Amino acid sequence: MYQDNSANVTLWLLISLAVSWLIIYTAVRAAVGHALDRVKPRFVAEAHTTPEGVQFIVSNEGSGPAFDLSVRWSGRPPSEALARVRIFALNGKLQWTLAAEPTPDDTESVGRLIVEWSTGLDPSSGRNSVALPVLVPSRLVPPN
């Protein structure tokens, strides 16, 4: 006598798949979930030589805004900021140009820009900083 258990097998298969998916999802979420939930800026710096000087572009490619952002050369005091902005939105670009006429014996060097920002509108919420390398004419890089 043949008994049809296809409904039971299908139900067991669906329950097994749901439990397996739940276990895998929980493991992945526990492993990387903290990184997915963060709302924080991530900065990228570029420098381009133009006939007028060197144009700098700092972009926010992260997942959140930055507040009271300032950019300066590494080794220079915060009072010597190259650029400042009060609110730096997600996907925002901060651009400025330093006048530096090209010379025939230009060599390029890696300079480090220090980007400092606050995580909130309240200045007491803490400051963060990151060093971003840029390739510029060596005469622009200040000595440390």
C-alpha positions in Angstrom: 0.0 0.0 0.0 1.5 3.4 -1.1 1.0 6.4 1.2 1.4 10.0 -0.2 3.7 12.0 2.1 4.5 14.7 -0.4 2.7 17.3 1.6 4.7 16.4 4.7 8.0 16.4 2.8 7.2 19.8 1.3 6.3 21.2 4.7 9.5 19.8 6.3 11.6 21.2 3.4 10.1 24.7 3.7 10.6 24.7 7.5 14.2 23.5 7.1 14.9 26.2 4.5 13.4 28.9 6.8 15.4 27.8 9.8 18.7 27.5 7.7 18.1 31.0 6.3 17.4 32.4 9.8 20.6 30.9 11.2 22.8 32.2 8.3 21.1 35.7 8.4 21.7 35.9 12.2 25.4 34.9 11.8 26.1 37.4 9.1 24.2 40.2 10.9 26.2 39.5 14.1 29.5 39.5 12.1 29.0 42.7 10.1 25.8 44.3 11.3 27.7 46.9 13.4 29.4 48.2 10.2 26.1 48.4 8.3 24.3 50.4 11.0 26.9 53.1 11.3 26.2 56.5 10.0 29.5 58.2 9.5 31.4 60.1 6.9 34.3 58.7 4.8 36.5 61.2 3.1 38.5 61.0 -0.2 41.0 63.7 -1.2 42.2 64.6 -4.7 44.6 67.2 -6.1 44.8 68.4 -9.7 47.5 70.7 -11.1 45.9 73.5 -13.1 47.5 76.6 -14.8 46.4 78.7 -11.8 47.7 76.4 -9.1 46.7 73.2 -7.4 43.0 72.4 -7.0 42.0 70.3 -4.0 38.8 68.3 -3.7 37.7 66.5 -0.6 34.6 64.4 -1.0 32.3 62.7 1.6 31.6 59.2 0.3 30.4 57.8 3.6 27.0 57.2 5.0 26.5 60.3 7.1 27.3 64.0 7.3 30.2 65.8 9.1 29.9 69.0 11.1 32.4 71.8 11.6 34.9 70.2 9.1 38.4 71.7 8.6 41.3 70.6 6.4 44.9 71.5 7.0 48.4 70.2 6.2 49.8 67.5 8.5 52.1 69.0 11.1 50.4 72.4 10.9 48.3 73.9 13.8 44.5 73.8 13.5 44.5 77.6 13.1 46.2 77.2 9.7 43.2 75.5 8.0 43.2 75.4 4.2 39.4 75.0 4.1 36.5 75.0 6.5 32.8 74.2 6.2 30.1 74.2 8.9 28.0 71.3 7.5 29.5 68.7 5.0 26.6 66.7 3.6 26.6 63.1 2.3 28.1 63.1 -1.2 29.3 66.7 -0.7 32.5 68.1 -2.2 34.7 70.8 -0.7 37.0 72.5 -3.3 39.7 75.1 -3.1 42.7 76.1 -5.1 46.2 77.1 -3.8 48.0 79.5 -6.1 51.2 77.9 -7.3 52.5 78.6 -10.8 54.2 75.6 -12.4 58.0 75.6 -12.5 60.1 73.6 -15.0 61.8 71.6 -12.2 58.6 70.5 -10.4 58.7 67.2 -8.7 55.7 65.6 -7.1 55.5 64.5 -3.5 52.9 62.9 -1.3 51.4 65.4 1.1 49.1 64.6 4.0 45.9 66.5 4.6 44.4 66.3 8.0 40.6 66.4 8.0 39.0 67.1 11.4 35.2 67.1 12.0 32.6 66.8 14.7 30.1 63.9 14.7 27.2 66.2 15.7 26.0 69.8 15.8 27.0 70.0 19.4 30.8 70.8 19.6 31.0 68.6 22.8 29.9 65.5 20.8 33.6 64.7 20.0 36.0 65.4 17.2 37.4 62.9 14.7 40.3 63.2 12.4 41.8 61.3 9.5 45.0 61.8 7.4 44.4 61.8 3.6 47.3 61.5 1.2 47.4 63.7 -1.9 50.0 63.9 -4.8 51.1 67.6 -5.1 54.1 69.6 -6.3 56.8 69.1 -3.6 57.0 72.9 -2.9 53.4 72.9 -1.6 54.1 70.3 1.1 55.1 72.1 4.3 58.0 70.7 6.4 56.9 68.9 9.5 
